[in-house]
Amino acid sequence: METKEQKISVRAFGMIAEKIGSAQIQLIGISTIDELRESLFDQFPDLKNMKFSIAINKQLASGNAPIPADSEIALLPPFSGG
């Protein structure tokens, strides 16, 4: 039996970094965008009320995209002021 507990590094920017109290966090066992959001919302409930985008390897992710091992994840606040 093989357990796939991939460790990912997540970088946060702007107000998101302020809400989580760090510009970078490590998460284990995350393999999709939905799992990432669920983990973030569990650890940082304030994020539920914020709009933000998720990028995987500098490409904006949509839906429940898979997160490949050794990916660079970024949590991006809205780009415009509105």
C-alpha angles and dihedrals in degrees: 000000000000123000115205106204100161117190117219132191115223123197119200128200137199118340091358091061088049092052094050093039095233141068092223135030135175122229129187130210097017116139105155139039091249091054089048093051092046092051092047093048091049092051098035110028092179088071091068089075095046129087114225141151128232122220125195114201091344094308121110110246125217135192116354097328118178117251110223119218115272092020124156109233124196129188107210127194119220110292097221129055094241 
